[in-house]
């Protein structure tokens, strides 16, 4: 009673301070003691195995993510705890091969899907793009956009794509002469080519990267924004009650980058819309209507053009970079790839988006490269709907985040024999060492109705670029880059350092010697 009397006698200012102190004290006790105890002993996910600190609080998950090696750590946790691991109070990581189908697969109409985590897209208009639109809107958007990625459309787009592959080879041949064999940073050159290609397909003109031998300033903004947004998502998941503080600090930076980014998209799109429309690019496809008469709004045009630029450039360049490094680290595989190439093609103009499909060993080699270094090695979690969902034989409670991580899935020995080795033979189907591989675990372009629209284009583009590179150059890894991929940080995407490779142009006599008799 004395304490209550003292409280009643306080002045309003002192009373306010006392209440704030009490609230702060309760908050500290709640978040440090009560909430972790609930997460450990009363939470619906308490039965799932995993490290106790990760189950108690999301802070260990955040620390792991910011450290840049989250996929490798998740793999280690699966080695310790099994194929379903609780990696945060409200999140499970699934390593079973059938998890792709169970979490992201096709489901009947009228049944709620496992939706993408909305925190990933907070503050963005991705509900207007095919990557983040809700289910009904996604179906309509995809029906319009799919035309731009069809096999027939890709053949029409071939002259556009080949123009930049030609330019890539031409510029590298020039560099080999003017710089007297100096090693080239192929991370940059592959980015120059893929950004120029996707820029032309999206806006009707390239970024000029190959012409200037430099990244367009806007491209640099894309890389900065992707990393910043990856960090913001994790902060939001860890402390939703700090959203205002997070958004006021990191959000202000992201907002400026998004404004600059989208301003560029709008200006380029406007220019393309005001030009001739009879051109087999993505804008022409987006301006069409689907069978139901649906056409895209201006905002949908902008958001999907933006998506094509971000998704259709860096990931392809990443695969080309890792594949080049792997080939140069494994000369016996490089020999098989070049033997097949020169046995198939006698002239450079025979190599195009369609003809590279004859290169069976190269196709297998790219599959193995994508397995070892998936361009998006992390997960984009889904969330179970109200009432929960039956996943891999177990009922998962509602509002549970479900992560299917690419890198851990492809590097686990339960799925792939000799998982850390570079073995294209595993994809050819005739090597007994890999007869029991679970190839259904391999989904580098995601799975289900929301898988990557540009999958076939990406495959054709990187196979053609690699074939043209090997047809034109003898490649040799620069000294000091033997361990290039080791220890590389990951923040949604790989933080790739420069990869210097010596390129020696092949003449016709060199090619003749490499052809089988």
N, C-alpha and C positions, 0 to 999 in steps of 0.2 A: 504493500500500500504506500509505503514511503516513496518508492521509486515512481509510482503513478502520480503521487502528489507533486514530486519534484518535476516530473514531466509536464504536469498541468500548469506549474508555476513558471515555466520557461517562456521567454519572449519568443515571438513568432520566428525571428531570424535564427535564434538558437535552436528552436524546435525543428526548423527545416534542416539545419545541419545535423541534428541528432537523427532525424528520420533518414537522411541520405546516408549517414554512417551505418545505420542499422540495415538499410537496404543493401549497401555495398558489402557488409559483412555476410548477410544472408546469401548474396550472389556468389561470394567467394566460397562459402561453405557448400552451396548447391553445386557449382561447377567443378569444384575440386574434390568434394567428398560424396555428396548425395547422388549426383548424376552418374558418376563413374560406378558407384555401387549398384545403382539401378541397371546400368548397362551390363554389368557383370552377372548379376544374380536374378534379375526380373525381366529383362528385355526379351522379346519374342525370339531373338536370334541367339540366346544364351547357350543353346545346345551345340552350336557349330564350333569346331575346333579352330584354334588360332592363338596368336600371342595375346596374353591377358591385357597388356598395356594398350594394344591396338583395339581390343574389344571395349576397354573402359573409356577411351577418348580417341578422337580423330587426330589429335596432335602428332602421334607417331607416323600416321599415314601422310600428313602434311610435310613433316620433316623429311620423310623418305622421298616424297615427290620432288620437293625443292632441291634435294641432293643430286638429282639428275640421273639416278640409277634405279628408278622405281620398277621397271620391268624385270630386271635381274633379281631384285629383292623379292618381288612377288613369286618368281620362279623358286627361289630358295624356300619361301614359306610353304609352297606346295610340296616341295621335297620333304619338308618336316611334318606337315599336317594332313596331307592327302589332297584329293581332287576338288574338295569344297572347303574354302578357308574363309573365316571371318576376318576381314582386313580393316574393319572400322565398326563402330557400334551398329550402324545400319546398312552395312555393305558386305556382300559375299563375292569372292572371286571363284569362278568355276573353270576347271581345267578339263572337264570331260569333253571328248570330241563332239558328242551330241548336244553340247550346250549351245552351239551356234543355232541349231534348229529349234531347240527348246526356248531359247531366250529371244531370238530375232526372226524365227521362221514365220512362214505364212500361217495366218489364223483365219478362221471363218468370219464372214461378216456378222456383225452383232456381238462378237466377242471382243472384250477390251484387250488391247495389245499392251505389251510392256513398253511404255513410252520412254523416250530419251529424257535424261535428266534436264529439266528446264533451266537449272543454274548455269549450264554450259552456254546457253544462248541469252542470258539475261542482258537486257539493254540493247539487243540486236533485233533486227526485223527478219530473223531467219524463218519465222512462221510463214513468210512469203516465198521462201525458197524450198526446193525439193529436199534439202537436207534436214530441215527442222519443222516442216509443216505438219499439222495434225493429220491423222490417218485419212480422212475423207478428202481433205485438200491435197494431200500428198499424192493420192491416186490420180486425181485430175491433173496435177502439175506434171507428174511423170508421163502421163499419156501424151502430153504436148511435147515435152522435152525429149522423149525417147527417139523421135524421128531424127534429131540432130546427131544421134550416136548409133544409128543403124548401120549395118554392113554396107548397104547401097550408098548411104550418105557419106560414109568414110571414103569410098572410092571417088566420089565427087570432090571430096576435100583433099584428096591426095596431092594435086598440084600445089596447093597452098603449103601443105606440110613439107613436101619434098623440096620446095624452094629454100626453106630454112635449113634443112639437112645439107643441101648443096652448099649453102653459105657457110655452115659450120665447117665443113671439110675444106672449103676454099680459104677461109680465114686461118685455119690451123696450118694449112700448107704454106700460106704466106708467112706466118709466124716462124715456122721451122726454117725458112730461108733468111728472113731479116734478123732473127735472134740467134742464128747459128746453132740450132739444136738445143736451145735452152728449154728446160722442163716447163710444161704448162700446167697451170692449176685447173685440173679438169672439173673440180666442183663448180667453179665459176663458169667454165665453157658449157657444161651441160645445163646449168641454169640459164645462161644466155639463150641457148637453143630452145629449151622447153617454154620459157616465158615468151619468147618471140612467137613461137607456134601458137600457144594458147591465146596470146594477145590478138593475133590476126584472126583466129577462129572465133573469138568472142566479140571483137570490136571492129574487125575489118582492117586493122593495121597493127604492126608489131610494136614492141617497146624500143626497137632499135638497139638492143643489147649486142647482137652479133656485129652490127655495123660499127658501133663505137667501142667494142671490146670492154664494155662496162655495164654494170647493173643500172637500170633506170632508177632514179630516186624513189619513185613510187614502189618499186619492187622491194627496196630496202625497208620501206614502211610496212609492207606486208609481213616480212620476217619479224620485225619488232613487235607488231601487233599480235601475231600468232603466239609468241612466247609470253607476252604480257597477259593475254587473255587466259592462257593455260594456268598461270599462277593465280589470277583472280578467281578462277573457278574453284581452285583448291581452298583459298582463303574463305570463300563464301560457304563452302561445304563445312569447313571446320568451325566457323563461328558466325552463324546467321545473324546473331544479335549484334555483330560488329559490322554489318553490311554498310551502314551509313559511313562509318569511319573508313572502311576499305574502299568504298566507291569514291569518297572524297579525296583519297590519296591516289591510289592506283587508277580509279575510275576516271579521274580528271585527265590523266595521261592517256588512257585508252580512248576517251571521248575525242580528244584532239586528233589522235591517229585515225579513228574511225571516220571523223569528219573529212580529214584529208583524203583518206582512202576512198570513201564513197563519193566525194566531190570529183575525184578523177574518174571513177566509174561512170558517173552521170554525164560528165562532159564527153567522154569517149563514146558512150552509148548514144547520146544526142547526135553526135557527128555521124555515127554509123546509120542511125535512123533517117537522117536527112540525105543520105547518099543512095546510090542505086541498091535495090533490094535483091536483084537477081544474082545472088552470090551464095554458094553452098556453105555458109558459116552458121554458127549457133544462133545468131540474131535472126537470120532468115527462118530457121526452124522454129524459134520461139514466137515468131509473128504468125505462124500458122494456127489453125484451130483444130481441135481434136474431133473425133466422130460425133461427140455430143454438142459440138459447136462452141466449146470453151476456148476462150482466147485469154492471153495473159495481160494483166494490168501493167502500167508503167513501173510501179514498185516491184512487181514480180519480175519484170524484165531486168531491172537493176540488180535485185538480190541474187538472181540466178546467174547473171553475167559475172557478178562478183564471186560467186561460188566457183564457177568454172575456172576463173583465174587462179584462185587460191588452191583448189583441189587438183587442178590439171597441170600443174607446173612443177612445184617443188618436189612432190612425191616421185614423179617420173625421173627428175634429175638425181634424186637420192638413190634410186635403184640403179641408175647408170653409173653413179660414182662407186657404190659398193661393188657392183658387178665388175667394173674395171679393176678395182683393187684385188678382188678375189681371183680373177683370171691371172693377174700378174704375180700373185702369191702361189699359184698352182700352174706351173708351166705345162704340165702334162695335160691339164684340162684346156688350157689355151691352145695347145697343139691340136687337140681333137676338134675344137670349135673352128679353128682356121682351116684345118683339113676339110671339114665339111663345107665350109664357106666356099673355098676355091674349087672343090669338086662339083659344087652346084652352080656357081656363077663364073662365067668367063669374062663378062663385061660388067662394068659398074652400073650401066643403065638398066641392067636386068634386075637390080635390087630395088624393090619397092614394098609398100605396105602389105601387099598380098603375097608376093613371091617369097618373102622371108618365112612364111608358114611352112615352107619345104624344109627348113633347117631344124630338124627334130632334136638334134643334140643341143642346139642353141636354145630352143624352147625349154628343154629340160634344165639347162644351165640357169636360165632366168627364174624358173620355178624354185630352184635350190637357193639362188641368191635372195629371192623374196622370203623364203623360209628362214634363212639365217638372219636377214636384216629387213624385216617387214617395214615399209616406209612409214607406217603409223604403228609403232610397236606397242602402244598403250591400249587402253580400253575406252570406249564411249558408253558409260553405264546406262542400262535400262532400269526402269522402276516398275515393280509389280503393281498391278491395279488394285482397286478396292476389292477386298475378299481374298486377295492373294492369288497365287498361280501354282499349278503343279509343274515343277521343273525337274527334269532328270530323275523322276520317280519320287520326289519329295515335295511336300506342300510348303511353299515359301510364303511367309506372311506378307501382307500388303505393305506398300511403301518401302520395300526393301530394294536397295540398289544392287544390281547384278552386273558384275564385270567379267567379260570374257577377254582376256589379255592376249594379244597376238604373239608377242615375243615368248612368254612362258609356254603358251600352247605349242609352239613350234620347236622349242628347245627341250622338251621333256622326253626322256628316254622311253617312257611308256607309249609315246606316240610315234617316235621316229628313232630308228636304230642309228647309232653313232651321231647323235643330234648336233654336236659341235663341229662335225666335219663337213667339208664341201664336196658333195657327191651328187652330181647331176644324174648319175645312173639310177638313183632311187626312183626317178620319174619316168624311166623308160620301160619299166615293167618286166624286165628279164634278168634282174640281178637278185639272186636268192638272199643276199645280205639284207635286202629291204622288203622282202616278201610280206612281212607282217606289219609294215608301216600303216598307220591310220591316216590315210590321205584325206579322209573326210574332216580331219582336224584343221586342215589348211584352208583358210579363207582370207587371204590378204586384202581382198576387196569387199569384205564384210559379207553378210548373208541375208537372204530373204528379200522382201519387197523393197527394202531400203538399201540394197547393196549398190555399189558404185556404178552409176550410169556410164562412165567413161572407161570401163574395164577393157573392152576390146580396143579402143583407141590407144590406151596406155600401152598395152601389150605390143600393138603394131608399131607404135612410135619408138619404143625403146629397142625393140628387135631391129628395126630398120637403122636407127642411129648406130647401134653397136656393129651391125654388119658393115655399114659404110665406113666406120672408123677402122675396123680390122682389115677391110679391103684396101684402105688407103695408107695405113700406118703400121709400122712395127712399133710396138709399145713397150716401154721399159720403165719400171718403177724407179723414181729418183731415190738417191741414197737418203736414208733416215725416215722413209715412209713405210717401212716393212710392217710396223705395228700401228698404222694409221687409225684403224677402227677400234683399237683397244682403249678402254676407259672413256669413250666418247659419252658426253652427257646427253640426256634425253629430256626434253620439256615438251611433251606431246610429240614433237618431231626431233630428229637428231640434230645436235649442235655440231655440224661437220666442220672440222678445220680444213685448210687447204690440202689438196691431194695433187702433188706434183708428179707428172709423168713425162718422160722423154718420148717424143714422137719422131720417128724417122720415116719420111714419105716413101712409100713403095712405088717403084717404077714398073713399067710393063714387064721388064725382064725379071724383076723380083716376083711378080705375080705368076709369070710363066713357070718359074722354078717351083712354085708352091702347088701348081696344079698336078693332079695325078696323071701318070702316063696312060 
